[in-house]
Amino acid sequence: MNWNDMIYLLPEVILTIGASAMLLVPVTGGRGAKLSAKWMMIILLAITAGALIYCSHAVENIDQSRQLQAMFALDGFSIFFKLLFIGAIAMLVMLSEDFLAEGKYSPWEYYSLLGFALCGMMFMASGVHLITIYIGLELLSLSSYILAGFYKSELKSTEAAMKYFILGAVSSAILLYGISLIYGVCGSLNLLDIAAAMSTIVTNDALMFGIMLLGAGLCFKIAAVPFHVWTPDVYEGAPTPIAAFLSTGSKAAAFAIFARIFYTGLHDFHLEWNYVLATISALSMIIGNLAAITQDNVKRMLGYSSIAHAGYVLLGVISLNALGLRGILVYSVVYVFANLGIWATVLMLRRHQYAGERVDDFEGLSRRAPLWAFAMVIFLLSLGGIPPTAGFIGKYFLFAAAVQAGFGWLAVIAVLMSAVSMFYYLRLVVAMYLREGVEAEFAITTPLRIVAGICLVVTLVLGIVPSSLIDQAVLSSSHVAAHAALTPHAGR
């Protein structure tokens, strides 16, 4: 490693130092300064974003060591996702302000853990080596386990954290075993070296088993069936801002490494694994949507919905064409903003300790807060893929990619399940507009207004004028697409 490598890693270095400093603040007597913690985190995120933009322009003039290049990439794909992660965490910081104030929890540890989780997500997006990806994934996972149990005095929160930790540890062991088998066959953990080795292998049982184990570990991280059982319980028990984090930033990071690994490293072995992932995708869409119909708890319903959306994103992975890769990037953006908008609206409700937990809590919302009820409708329509919202653009790319790759039957299932999803999304709309309900406490704070407002504008603008997002997705995915030898009009 040399000093140029440190410049190359500047955003991650800044974020690590800042998160570590925030962790030490309570020891120095600054525990009570809650506003300072929030603004310090916002400033840290702004500096990290500035450093990332600087590095993205200076990368051509930075001479990195060969060892770093084999493990870490600062390309358009990683920069796209890193900026998305930073934006998502910034909005989560604003969503968390009331939660920290009402629960009397120290914000320093909370924001520090968010900072470490973001650092792990950024390493995942840039990882071109399976060990780099694994370390980033574990940093994200360990931070998430602690954050899920941040309601230390609540049994439901502790139970959620324990379930998440135990199942997460098992999935990590499975992932590592898969990585070890891939290394044993290919002789390297660099994705480009793996791709080169696989181009010479016709079939290999150990390699196939390793890919299946690797895929199983990754499917746990995106909550795909049959590795989804933790999702509704953890979403229900975790603090609402953390449930929002798990369903947005954490999931988008998992989408990023799924795309990077399978498009860059495993594309020449795709006939061996894409039908397995196709089955997982179909089951995720079917089980996630059908199970969500029966839920009265909004957080559990959103948990099952996220399982279904993992199935949609897998369409882009198994398609293995330029359209599918582009669709993963587009869908990650629209999914993150629509979900954050929904969670901001949920946090405005104060009937239960965990905010707006039940469908009944939304009754009469259109009369008490017509703007935010309308915003909630737009977010739900976006998740359902209804035009002119951004969700329609994201699903169009994923469905078209599946059809182009010969998975028309899977695209049909996806369209049918999207229609099913509108049933439980419209339950909330009916509650907001057609029921009187009991007046619940409703707190529209400035941070919640800002987050919901930003998400509403982004969801509508990207749905009506999506060209800028599409162009950026094309540009950002070009580097990964080149490694997989993809063309804009043909799949493998």
Residue pairs with C-beta under 8 A, 6 or more apart in sequence:
1 65
1 67
1 68
2 65
4 62
4 63
4 64
4 65
5 64
5 65
5 68
6 13
7 55
7 58
7 62
8 55
8 59
8 62
8 64
8 68
8 72
8 74
9 68
9 72
10 51
10 54
10 55
11 48
11 49
11 51
11 52
11 55
11 82
11 122
12 119
12 122
12 123
14 44
14 47
14 48
14 51
15 44
15 48
15 115
15 118
15 119
15 122
16 116
16 119
18 40
18 44
18 47
18 48
18 115
19 44
19 111
19 112
19 113
19 115
19 116
19 119
20 112
22 37
22 40
22 41
22 44
22 108
22 111
22 112
22 115
23 108
23 109
23 112
25 31
25 33
25 37
25 108
26 106
26 108
26 109
30 36
30 108
31 106
31 108
34 100
34 101
34 107
37 107
37 108
37 110
37 111
38 93
38 97
38 107
38 111
40 111
41 93
41 111
41 114
41 115
42 90
42 93
44 115
45 86
45 89
45 90
45 93
45 118
48 86
48 118
49 83
49 86
52 79
52 82
52 83
52 86
55 62
55 74
56 74
56 79
59 74
70 128
70 129
70 190
71 127
71 128
71 129
71 131
71 132
71 190
72 123
72 126
72 127
72 128
72 129
72 132
73 126
73 127
73 128
73 479
74 126
75 479
75 480
76 475
76 476
76 477
76 478
76 479
77 125
77 256
77 259
77 260
77 329
77 476
77 477
77 479
77 480
78 122
78 125
78 126
78 256
79 476
80 329
80 472
80 473
80 476
81 121
81 125
81 252
81 253
81 256
81 329
81 332
82 121
82 122
82 125
82 126
84 252
84 332
84 333
84 336
85 118
85 121
85 122
85 125
85 249
85 252
85 253
86 118
88 245
88 248
88 249
88 252
88 336
88 340
89 114
89 117
89 118
89 245
89 249
91 340
91 344
91 451
91 454
91 455
92 114
92 241
92 244
92 245
92 248
92 249
92 340
93 111
93 114
94 447
94 448
94 450
94 451
95 241
95 244
95 340
95 343
95 344
95 347
95 447
95 448
95 451
96 107
96 110
96 241
97 445
97 447
98 347
98 443
98 445
98 447
98 448
99 105
99 239
99 240
99 241
99 347
100 106
100 107
100 110
103 151
103 239
105 150
110 147
110 150
113 143
113 146
113 147
114 143
114 147
114 245
116 139
116 143
117 139
117 140
117 143
117 144
117 147
117 245
117 249
117 250
118 249
119 136
119 139
120 135
120 136
120 137
120 138
120 139
120 140
120 141
120 143
120 253
121 136
121 140
121 249
121 250
121 252
121 253
122 136
123 132
123 133
123 135
123 136
123 139
124 133
124 136
124 137
124 140
124 253
124 254
124 256
124 257
125 253
125 256
125 257
125 260
126 132
127 133
127 136
127 257
127 260
128 190
128 191
128 192
128 260
128 264
129 189
129 190
129 191
130 179
130 182
130 183
130 189
130 191
130 194
130 261
131 179
131 189
133 257
133 260
133 261
134 172
134 175
134 176
134 179
136 257
137 172
137 175
137 221
137 257
138 172
140 250
140 253
141 168
141 172
141 221
144 164
144 168
144 242
144 245
144 246
144 250
145 161
145 164
145 165
145 168
146 161
147 238
147 239
147 242
147 245
148 157
148 160
148 161
148 164
148 234
148 237
148 238
148 239
148 242
148 246
149 157
149 158
149 160
149 161
149 162
149 238
150 157
150 238
150 239
150 242
151 157
151 158
151 237
151 238
151 239
152 158
154 237
154 353
156 236
156 237
157 237
157 238
157 239
158 237
159 233
159 237
160 233
160 234
160 236
160 237
160 238
161 234
161 237
161 238
163 230
163 233
163 234
164 230
164 234
167 220
167 229
167 230
168 220
168 230
171 216
171 217
171 220
171 221
171 227
172 217
174 213
174 216
174 217
174 220
175 213
175 214
175 216
175 217
175 218
176 217
177 210
177 213
178 209
178 210
178 211
178 212
178 213
178 214
178 215
178 216
178 217
179 189
179 210
179 214
180 210
181 206
181 207
181 209
181 210
181 213
182 189
182 194
182 207
182 210
182 211
182 214
183 189
184 206
184 210
185 197
185 201
185 204
185 206
185 207
185 210
186 193
186 194
186 197
186 198
186 207
187 193
187 197
188 194
188 197
191 260
191 261
191 264
191 265
191 483
192 264
192 265
192 483
194 265
194 266
195 264
195 265
195 266
195 267
195 268
195 483
198 207
198 265
198 266
198 268
198 269
199 268
201 207
201 269
203 272
207 269
208 269
208 272
208 273
211 266
211 269
211 272
211 273
212 273
212 276
214 261
215 273
215 276
215 277
215 280
216 227
218 254
218 257
218 258
218 261
219 227
219 280
219 310
220 227
220 230
221 250
221 254
221 257
222 251
222 254
222 255
222 258
222 310
222 313
222 314
223 230
223 231
223 251
223 303
223 306
223 307
223 310
224 280
224 281
224 284
224 307
224 310
224 311
224 314
225 280
225 283
225 284
225 287
225 288
225 307
225 311
226 280
226 283
228 284
228 287
228 288
228 307
228 310
231 303
231 304
231 306
231 307
232 291
232 295
232 299
232 300
232 303
232 304
233 303
234 243
234 246
234 303
235 243
235 246
235 247
235 299
235 300
235 302
235 303
235 306
236 243
236 297
236 299
236 300
236 303
236 354
236 357
238 246
239 354
240 299
240 343
240 346
240 347
240 354
240 355
241 343
241 347
243 299
243 302
243 303
243 343
244 339
244 340
244 343
247 302
247 303
247 306
247 339
247 343
248 335
248 336
248 339
248 340
248 343
249 336
251 306
251 309
251 310
251 335
252 332
252 335
252 336
255 313
255 328
255 331
255 332
256 332
258 313
258 314
258 317
258 328
259 316
259 317
259 325
259 328
259 480
260 480
262 270
262 273
262 317
262 320
263 317
263 320
263 325
263 480
263 481
263 483
263 484
263 486
264 480
264 483
264 484
266 273
267 320
267 483
267 484
267 485
267 492
270 320
270 492
274 318
274 320
277 314
277 317
277 318
278 314
278 318
278 407
278 410
280 311
280 314
281 311
281 312
281 314
281 315
281 318
281 410
282 311
282 410
282 413
283 311
284 307
284 308
284 310
284 311
284 314
285 308
285 311
285 312
285 413
285 414
285 417
286 311
286 413
286 417
287 307
288 304
288 305
288 306
288 307
288 308
288 309
288 310
288 311
288 417
289 304
289 305
289 308
289 417
289 420
289 421
289 424
290 420
291 304
291 307
292 301
292 304
292 305
292 308
292 421
292 424
293 420
293 423
293 424
295 301
295 304
295 424
296 358
296 359
296 360
297 357
297 358
298 346
298 356
298 357
298 358
298 359
298 361
298 362
298 428
299 346
299 354
299 357
301 359
301 424
302 339
302 342
302 343
305 383
305 421
305 424
306 339
308 417
308 421
309 335
309 383
311 414
311 417
312 331
312 395
312 398
312 414
313 328
313 331
313 332
313 335
313 398
315 324
315 327
315 398
315 399
315 401
315 402
315 407
315 410
315 411
315 414
316 324
316 325
316 327
316 328
316 331
316 397
316 398
316 401
317 324
317 328
318 324
318 402
318 405
318 407
318 410
319 327
319 398
319 401
319 402
319 404
319 405
319 407
319 491
320 405
320 484
320 486
320 491
320 492
321 401
321 404
321 405
321 486
321 490
321 491
321 492
322 477
322 481
322 486
322 487
322 488
322 489
322 490
322 491
323 397
323 400
323 401
323 404
323 488
323 491
324 397
324 398
324 401
324 402
324 404
324 405
324 491
325 477
325 480
325 481
325 484
325 486
326 397
326 401
326 470
326 473
326 474
326 477
327 394
327 397
327 398
327 400
327 401
328 398
329 472
329 473
329 476
329 477
330 393
330 394
330 397
330 466
330 469
330 470
330 473
331 394
331 395
331 397
331 398
333 390
333 394
333 462
333 469
334 382
334 389
334 390
334 391
334 393
334 394
334 459
334 462
334 469
335 383
335 391
335 394
337 390
337 454
337 455
337 458
337 459
337 462
338 379
338 382
338 383
338 389
338 390
338 391
338 455
338 459
339 379
339 383
340 451
340 455
341 375
341 376
341 378
341 379
341 451
341 452
341 455
341 456
341 459
342 376
342 379
342 380
342 383
344 448
344 451
344 452
344 455
345 356
345 372
345 375
345 376
345 379
345 452
346 355
346 356
347 355
347 356
347 448
348 355
348 356
348 369
348 372
348 442
348 443
348 444
348 448
348 452
349 355
349 356
349 361
349 362
349 440
349 441
349 442
350 356
350 440
350 441
350 442
350 443
351 357
351 358
351 361
351 440
351 441
352 358
352 361
356 362
356 440
359 427
359 428
359 431
360 431
360 437
360 438
361 440
362 376
362 428
362 431
362 432
362 437
363 431
363 432
363 435
363 436
363 437
363 438
364 432
364 435
364 436
364 437
364 439
365 372
365 373
365 376
365 431
365 432
365 442
366 373
366 374
366 432
366 433
368 439
368 442
369 442
369 444
372 444
372 452
373 432
373 433
375 452
375 453
375 455
375 456
376 428
376 429
376 432
377 429
377 432
378 389
378 456
378 459
378 460
379 455
379 456
379 459
380 425
380 426
380 428
380 429
381 389
381 391
381 425
382 389
382 390
382 391
382 392
382 459
382 463
383 391
383 421
383 425
384 391
384 418
384 421
384 422
384 425
385 391
385 392
385 394
385 395
385 396
385 418
386 392
386 422
387 463
388 460
388 463
388 464
389 459
389 460
389 463
390 458
390 459
390 460
390 461
390 462
390 463
390 466
390 469
391 459
391 463
392 463
393 462
393 463
393 466
393 469
393 470
395 414
395 418
398 414
399 411
399 414
399 415
400 411
401 491
402 408
402 410
402 411
402 414
403 411
404 491
405 491
405 492
406 491
431 437
462 469
474 488
484 492
485 492
486 492
